[in-house]
Amino acid sequence: MLISIIRDIGKIKTRDFKGKLTIGIIGTHLGAGSTHFAILLSNYLSECLGMKTAYIECFPQKELIYMEEIYDLCGKATSTRDYFSLYKVRYYKSIREEKIPKIMSEGFDCLVLDLGVDINKMKNEFLRCDKRIVISNLAPWKSNKVEEFLAKTGFKGAEDNLEFGISFTTDRFLKDSSRHFKIPFFSIPYEPDPFALSNNTIKMFQKII
């Protein structure tokens, strides 16, 4: 279980947040890993920081439905029509924007909004978040996706309170890309199971959250 793994890696440094924290996650393209990252983050906030956390799927997709079915069969998920609970995180499925304020009023410390990859449709919701994280993959055949995202949105990284997370990369490529795009990127460790956070992943979150 996630909690037992976390206990094995030593003391977790926690932070105090005043008020409700909303974190928007969006990908530059399909397959960038934004949903996987958002689930990792939700578990970090819940298990490591002890925050009452809701993950909100803000676009229609089947990933959460599949996840619910798998963990329901294992007897680990508690389900309703709109959401299911798993490892202390409540996962809201395919929620329309107008329903988000109601969820915000339900006493959560943190809301993690998985905004998919359509920045044109989700830009306003993304900008309303306290913290904004863009997920991409800087493989040579995907690097143009970051350029397209920046050109489409007009965002300029730190100036717009953005964090750029990159999966499947090397330290050298990360530095070269940061220099090229003039944006600070952070590396996302390989984490095949989003419910079993490694020490490297926890250290990453400690730096960016």
PyMOL commands that set and color helices and strands:
alter all, ss='L'
color gray80, all
select helices_A, chain A and resi 2-7+34-48+63-73+97-104+119-128+143-153+157-160+171-181+199-208
alter helices_A, ss='H'
color red, helices_A
select strands_A, chain A and resi 21-27+53-57+78-79+83-86+89-92+110-114+131-137+162-167+185-188
alter strands_A, ss='S'
color yellow, strands_A
deselect
rebuild
show_as cartoon
